Amino acid sequence: MRESSTDLFVELPDDSNITDLLLATVSRAPERPLYARKKESGWQDVSGAAFLAQVTAVAKGLMSQGVQPGDAVAVMSGTRYEWTVADLAIWFAGAVTVPVYETSSPSQVQWILQDSGARLAFAGDENKARIIASGAAAAGLDVQVWKLTDDDGTDTLSGLASLGSGVQDAELEAVRSSRGLADAASLVYTSGTTGRPKGCEITHGNFALFAVNVIELLPEMLKQPGARTLMFLPLAHVLARAVQVGCLAAGVTLGHSATAAELVDDMQSLKPTFLLAVPRIFEKIYAGAEAKAQAAGKGRLFETAAATAVAYSEAADRAARGGKGPSPALRTRHALFDRLLYPKVRNAFGGQLKIAISGASPLSPQLCHFFRGAGITVLEGYGLTETTAPASVNTVPLTRVGSVGLPMPGNAVRIAGDGEVLVRGVGVFNGYHRNPEATAEAFSDGWFHTGDIGSLDEDGFLSITGRKKDLLVTAGGKNVAPGPLEEKIREHRLVSQVVVVGEGRPFVGALITLDDEALHAWAAENGLGLNSLQAAEHPKVLAQVQLAVDAANSSVSRAEQIRRFTVLPRDFSLDTGHVTATLKLRRQAVIQDFSAEVEKMYAKQP
C-alpha cells in the first residue's frame, strides 16, 4: 500500500481555539482536579476552576505589559506546573508561545529570541533569566523576563498577575476569542543539528484537533474515571504539549516530573494510569528488573518469565489476525508469572499503569511484547515537530507491534517512490517562520516530506526504517539502514547505545556504549571487578557485545553486516551533547567526537 488515511472523529468551529477546550472542561466539572502539583508534603490537587483563575490572572498581567494578539512570548524552563500556567496564559492573551529548551546554548537562545521577535519571556530560574537577558541584548531586543516560581516576588508569576488587576474581563475575552484554528499558537524551534533552528508554526487547530480526536481514538487512556498521568518530557517538545492539551480537554489529572531521574519516585507517589515516554525509559526499567532478578539469584526465572510474556503477547497478535491464540500451557505459565513476577514490573511504574505511549525513537518489538505480556500495553507512535508530533499511533484495538500504527484522525500518510514518508492533514504545521524557502522545499503538492524512510502494510500500518539522511552507502555501493541494526543490538542487557557507521567505507562498523547499571550487576554475577574503562576492553564483555552484534547481523545481508565494533568507555548523555533532551541520539555529533575511534576501526582491513 502506498497511502493510508484516517478520517476525523471530531471537528471544531474555525473561530475556536485551544482556550475554548479549557473553558469547556471547567464548565463541565469545575472542581475536578486538572493538575497535581508536587510539594514537599506530597501531590496537591489543583481544580479546573483554580487553574483557570490563575491562568486568566497571568494573562491579564501579560496584557498589562503590552502583550498583544500575535506577539511572541518565550518560555525557557524545565518541566513544571508553572510552565503550563504560562502556556495557557499566553494563549488567553492571544499571543504565541515560543518554547526554549533549558539546555539551549546562549547562541541558540539569542537566535530564537531574534527570529521570533519575542516581547516577553518566562524563565525557570535566575540562571535562565540571565541567559535570556543576555541573548535579548545581543539580538538588540527589549525583552521583559519573569521567573516561573510560585513565590510572591515582584518578578514572578504572582507579581505579573498582580499587575493585571486593572484589566477588565471583557478586554481579556476580546483578545482570547480573537484567535481561530488557523492562527499560530506556538513557534517550536527544531534542534538545528544541521544549521540554525527553524521555527515551526504550530496552529491552534493543530493542537486542538489533536486533543479532541485523541480522546476518541484512545478512550482507554483518556476517558477512564480517575485517569491521571505524569509528564516528564521537556515541555519545549511539541509532543509533550500536544498530550498536555489532550489531557486538558479530557479532564485528566496531570502531574509534572522535573527530570527523568525523578520519574521512578514520582510514579510511585502519583501512580499514573497512563504514561508518555521514550524508549530509553522502557529499556531502563526492563534492565533494572532483570538486574534485580540476577542479583537475587533468580536470573533464569526472569528469563523464563520474560520469554513467556513475549510469547503471550505474540500469540495475542496472531489471534487478533484470525490465527491461533495462546495455548493452554502458555496461558498457565502466563497466569503463574502474573502472580509471581509481572506485578513487580507494573509496580516500577506505580502499580496502576495500564497503557503507555512510546515515541521520539524506535522501541524494540521484543520490549513492546514483554511489557504488554506483563500487563502494560505500550503503543508506539511516530511524528515530528512539523506534524505536531503524532502523525500515526497504534491503539488498543488496532495494534501491530513493530509498526508505528495508523495515521492520526484527519491525517494521511503516503510512501514516495524513494521510500520517503509523506504526511498531510490537520496535524501538519503551517510552515517555517520567516523562511519561505525552507517551507517550499519541505512540501510538494500539499504533502510534507518527513525525511524518514518507511513502508505501509496491507492494512495501512506505518513502519519506519530510518532517517533518509542517515542511510549509509558503503564503498561497495550498498545502502545500509542503521536503525534496525542498532535496535537489535540494544536488546542485549549490557548495551546502552549504538551508532552504526560506514559511509563511504569498505564495511559497516559500530560504536557501542554500555549500560552502567546492567554492567555492574553482570560483573558481580561473574565475579569481575570492572570500572567502565576496564569493561570497554575486557574479553568477557567484548564477547557479550559480539553476541549482540551477531544477532543483529543474522537479520541482514552480508554486505550490511557489522564487521567491526568499538566499545566506548562512557555512555552518550545530554551533558556530553550526544543526546537530545528527549534522549534521542545526535548521530553526527557522536561520529564527529569519536572520529579517532572510527578511523582506528578502519585502519586495518578485516
N, C-alpha and C positions, 0 to 999 in steps of 0.2 A: 504494500500500500504506500502511496506517495503523499497522501493528505489525510488528515484526521481533524475533526472539529467537534465541539460540544456547544449546544445552544444555551443561552442564558436561562436561568431559572427565574430570576427576579430582575425587573427593570426599574429604573428610577427616573423621576422628572428631571429634565435638563437643567432646571433652575435650582436644583437641590445641591447640597454639598456635605462634606463629612460631618460638620457640626450638627446637621439635622439628625444624624444617627444617635448622637449623644442625647439630644433633646428627646427623641422618641423613647430611648431606653429609660431615661429618668422619668418620663411621663408614665410609662408602664409600671415601674417599680422604683419609686424614689429612694426607698430605704434599703434596697438590695445592695450588698457590698460589691462595688465595681473594682476596687483595688484593695490590696493588703500591703500596708507599709511596714517595713522591717524596723523594729525598735529594739532597744536593749532588753526590754521585757517580753519581747515576742512580736508576733504579727498583729498589727492593728488595722481593723477593717475601716475602709472609707466608703461611705454610701454614695450612690449616684448623685443624690441631691447635694451632699457636701462637696463632692468633687466638682460638680457643675458650678457651685458658688465660688469655689477657689479659682476655677478657670476663668469665669466671667470677670472676677475682680482683677486678675492679672491682665486680661485682655483690655480692660478699661485703663489699666496702668500703661500698657503699650500705646494706646490711643493718646493718652495724656502727654506722651513723649514724642508725639508727631508721627507715629507709625500709621501708614495709610494702606488701603487695599492694594495689593500687588507688591508692596515693599518686601524686601528680603530680610529675614531675621535669622541669624546663625545660632546654633546650639553646639557647644563643644563640651562634652561631659561623658562620663561613664553611664552605664545603665542604672537608672534610679527613678523613683516616683516623680520627682520634680521635673525630670526631662519630659514626662508625659503631660504634666500640667502645662509646661511651657509650650509644647507642641499644639495642644488643643487651644490654648490662649492665643497663639499666633493665628490659628485658623479662625477663631471667633473674631479677631481683629481684621480679618480679610487679607492677612499677609501670607507670606510664603516661607516655610521652614527650610533652612539650609543646614543640614546636619554635618558636623565635622568630627571625624574620628579623634578620640583623645590621644591617639598615638601619632597623629599627623605631625609632620615636621613643620618648623616655623615657615619655611618657604611655601609649603603646601597650604598652610593656613592663610598666608598672605595672598596667594593666588585665588583661593576660594572666596575670600572676602572681596577681592578686587573684581573677579569675574561676576560674582552675584550682585555686587553693589550693596552689600548688607548695610542697613541703617543702624541696627542694634544687635547685640549678641548676648547670649547666656553662657556662663562658664561654670564648670563643675566645681572649681576651687580657685584659690588665689593664683596658683601657677598657671592654670589655663587662662585666667583673666589677663595675666601679663603677656602670654603668648599672643592672645587676640589683640590686645592693645598695641603690641609691637608690630604685628602684621598689618593692622589697620593704618598705623603711622607710616609704615614703609610703602603702603599702597596709596597713601595720600587721602585716606578716608577718615571721616569723623564718626566713629562707631561707639555708641554707649555700651558699656559692659556691665551686666548684672549677674550676680552669683546665684547658682541653683542650690541654695542652702535653705533649711527650714527655720533658721533663727530670725530674730527681729531686726537685723541690721538694716541700715538705710539703703544698702546696695544689694539687697536680696530680693527674693520673690515677694515677700511680705512688704518690703519697703516700696517696691514698684507698685504693688496693689494699692497701697495707701495713697499713692499719687493720683490714682484714677477715681477717687471718691466723688469727684465733681462731674464725671462723665455720666450722662443720663442713659437709662436702659434703652430708650428709643434710638439714641445715637449708636449704641453698640449693635442693636438689632439691624440698623440700616447697613452697617458695614458687613456684619455677619452674613446677612441674606443677599449681599451683592455678588457673592461668588456662586458659580454654577459648576456643573460637571466638567465642562471644557476648560475651566480656569486652573492655572498651576497651583498646586498645594505644596509642592516641595521641589527643591533643586538638590538632587542627590548626586554627589560627585563620585565618579568611578575611581578605582585605585590608582590609575595613572602609571602603571608599570611600564608603559611604552611611551611616556611623554607626560605632558601636563594633564591633570584630571579633567574630564569633561563633565559638565553639569547636565544631568538627565532631568528633563522637565516632567515630573510626575503630577498628574492632574487629580482633582477631587474625584473625578469619575473613575480613574484607575484604582484608587484606594477604596472608594465607597462601593463600587460594583463588585470588587473582590469580596468585600466584607459581607454584603447581604447575600451573595451567592455561595460563599464558602459555608455559611450556616446551613444552607440546604444541601450542600454537597457532602458535608461531614457532620450530620446531626449527632452521630455517636460521640463526637467531641464537644460540640458547641450547644447542643440542646438538652443535655442531661442535667437534671436537678443537682445543684451543688457543684457544678463544673468549675474547676479552677486550674490555673496554670502558673508557671514560673518562667519569667523572661530573663535570660542571662546573656543572650546575644547583644552586641552593641546596637543601641537604637539608631546609630548612624547607618546601620544596614537596612535596606529597604524591606527585606523580608520580616525583620523584627517589627517594624512599624505597621506593615500590612496586617500581620497577625494581631497586633495590638488593636488596630481599628476593628478587625473582625470580632475580637473579644468584647470590645466596647459595644458594638452593635448587637451582640448576642446576650449581653448582660453577664458575661463570665467574669469571675473574680480573678484578677491578675496581680501577682507579686513580682517584684524586681530583685534579681540577684546581681550584685555588682560585678562579680567575676566568675569565671568557670571554676576557679579554685574554691569558691564558697558554695558552688552549686549543690554538691552532695549533702552538706549540712543543711542547706536551705530546703532541699527536697524532703529531708527527714521531718522538718518542722511544719512546712506548709502542706505537704502531701498532695502534690498536683495530681489531677485526674488525666491530664494530657500534657505533652511537652513538645516544644520546638527545639531541636538540637542539631548538631553537626555530627558526622560520622565519628570524629575523634572521641566524642563523649561515650558513644556506644562501645567503641573499641577499648577505652579505658575501663569502663565498668565490667566488660567481659574479662579483660586481662586481670583486673583486681579480684574478681570472683574465682578465676582459675588459680591465681597465685595463693589465695587463702586456702583453697582446697588442697593444693600441693603442700602447703606448709603444715596442714593438719593431717597429712598422710592419706588424703582422700583424692589424690590426683586421678587415679584410674576411675573412681566413681564419677568424678566430674566429667571426664571424657565420655563415659557411657551416657550420662545424663544429657550432655550437650549433643551427642550424636542422636539420641532419642528425640530431643526437641526439634532438631533439624529434620529428621525423618518424618516426624509427625506433621510438621508444617508443610513439607513437600507433598505428603500424602493428601493433605487438605487441599493443596493446589490442584492435584490431579483430580480429586473428587469434584472440585468446582468446575472442571472442564469436562465432566462426564466420565472420568476414569475411576480407577479403584482407590478408595479411601484407606485410612489406617486399618491394618489387620488387627484382629483381636489381641494378638500378642503385643503389638505395638501400643495399642490402647492401654493394656495392662501396665506395661513399663512406664508409659507416659503418666498414668494415674499415680503410680508409685512415686515417681520423681516430683510430681506436682505436690505431693505431701512432704517429701524429704528435702528437696533442693531448690526447686523453682521459686518457692516463696522468698528465699534469701536473695535471689536475683531481683525479684519485684521489690523487696524491701530496700534495695540500694537506691531505688527511685522514690522512696517514701511509702511504698506499700499499697498505694491506691491508683497508680498509673495504669491505664488501660491501653492508651494509644499514644504514639509519638510520631512526629513528622521529622524526617531527616532530609536535609538539603545542604547546599553550598558545595559539596563534592560527593563523589560516588561512595555508596555504602556496599560493603561486601554482601552478596546474596546469602552466604553462609551465616553471617551475623544477623541478617534480617530474618532468616528462617529460625535461628536459635532463639531470638527474643520472642518471636511470635509463638513458637512452641512452648516457651516458658511463661506465656500469658500476657505479653506486651506486644501489641500489633504495631510494627514500625512501618510507616507509609513513606516511601521515598518519593520526592518531588524534584522538579527541575525548573530553573528560571535564572534570569539575570536582572540587574538593576533596571535595564531598559524594558523589561516585561513586568515591572512592579513585582519582581521576584518570581512567584509561581506561574509558570506557563503551563505546567502539567503536574498532575499528582495522582498517586494511587489512592483509592478509597477503600473503606471496609468491605463493601460488597464487590468491588471491582479492583482486585489487587493482582498484579503479576510481578512477583519477586524478580529482581534483576532489571526491571524496567522503571521508568520514572512516571508511569501512568498515562492517563488520557488527558487531552487538553482541558484546561480550566474552562468553566462556563463562559461563553462569549468569545472564546479564542479558537484559532485554527493553527495547526502545525503542518508544514509541508517539508518534504525532503527534496532538495535541489539535485540537479544532475550529478554534482560532485560530492553528494552526501551531506552537504551543509543543512542544518536545521533552520527553517524559516518560520517566523511566527507573525500572525496579525490578529487583531481583535481588541477588546475593551481593556486588556491589560497592558497593551503596548504604549510606551511613553509618547509624548508629543514630539520630541526631538532634542537635540543638544543645544543648550543655552548659548545664544550668540555664536553659533557655529554651524551655519547652514551647509557648509561644505561637508562636514563630518556627517550631518544628518542625511544629506543626499546620498552619500557613499554607503550609509547603513541600510537604506531602503531601496527596493526595486518593486514597482507595481504594487505598492502598499504593504509589501512583506518585509519584515525586519530580519536582517541577516545576523544570526546569533554568533557566528564564528565557531560553532560547535558542530561536530560530525555525529550523525545518528541514523537511526532507522525506525520504521514503523512496522509492526507486525500486522497480521491479517485482521486483527480486531481493533487496530488503531492505537495500540500502546506504544509509547515512545521509548527508545533506548538510546543512551548517549555513549559514544565510543571515546570521545576525547575532544580537545580543542583542535580546530583546524590548524592553527599556528604551531601547535605542539607536535604535530605529526613529524616524525623523523624520516629523512631519506638517507639511507646509508650510501657508502661509496659505490656499492654494487647496484644502486638504484632501487632498493627495496623500501617501500613505505612501511613504517612501523608506528603503531599507536601505543604510546607509553602507558596510558591509563589501565588497560586490562592487566598488563604485566605487573604494574605497581600494586594494583588492588589485590592480586593473587598473592604476592609476596608479603603484603601487610597482614595476611591472615595468620602468619606464624606469630606465636606469642611473644617472641623476643624482638620482633621487628616493630619499629615505630613509624618511620617514614622511608620512602623510596623515591628516587629521581632517576628515571631511565635516560641514558644519553646515547649518542651515536650519530648525530647529524654529520653527514659527510665522512663518516669513519668507516673502517673496514668491517666492523662488527658492533653489536649492541653491548653496552655496559650499564652499570648501575651504581649509584651512590646510595648507601643504606645506613640508617641510624637505628640505634637500639632503644627499646623501652626500658628506662631505668628501673621502674618498679618490678617488671617481669624479670629483668636480668638479675636483680638481687635475689629474688625468690628462686630462680632457676639455679643460680650459682650456689646458694645454700643447699639446695637439694642434691647438688652434685659435688658438695664438699670443696668448692672453689672460693677462694677469697679474691675477688676481682674488682678493681675500680674500672671506670669507663674506658680509660686509656688502655689498660691491660686487656679488657674484654674485646676491644676492636681488633686485637691481633691474636687472641687465644685460639688455638686449633679447634677446641671443642665448640667454641662459639661460632667460629667460621664454618664448621661442619653443619651446625644447625641452620645457619643462614643459607648454606649451599642447598640444604633440603628444600627450603622455601623457594629458592631460585629454580631448582629442578622441577618443582611442582608447577611453577609459572611457565617454564619452558615447555612442559608437556602439552600445553594447550595451544601452542603456536608452531608455525613452520620453522625449519632450521635457520633460515635467514633472519628470522625475527627473534631468535633465542638470545638470551643474555650469556655472553661468553666469559665476561669478567665482571667482578664487582669489588667495591671498596667499602669497608665498614668504617664509618667516621666515628671519632671518639666522643662526639657530643651531638645531641639532638638539635633539630631545627626548632626555632622558637620565635615568638614575637619580638623578644629583646634583640635577637641577632638579625632581625629583619628578613627572616626566611619564610615566615608565615604571615598571613593577614590577620586582622582582628577576629575573623571568623574561622581561624585555624586552617585556611586554605594555603597550600604551598605557593611560594613565589619561585617558580621553576627557574627562571632566568637568573635571579639573584643567587640561588644555590649554585647553579652551574658556573657563574662568574666567580663567586667567592671560593669555590673549591676547584678552580681551573687547574691548579697544580696536581691535585689528586686525579683529575680526569686525564691529564696529559700522561701521568705515570702509568695509568691503566693501558694506554695505547702505545707506550714506549717500546714494548716488546710484543710482537705478534704472537697470538696463542697457537 
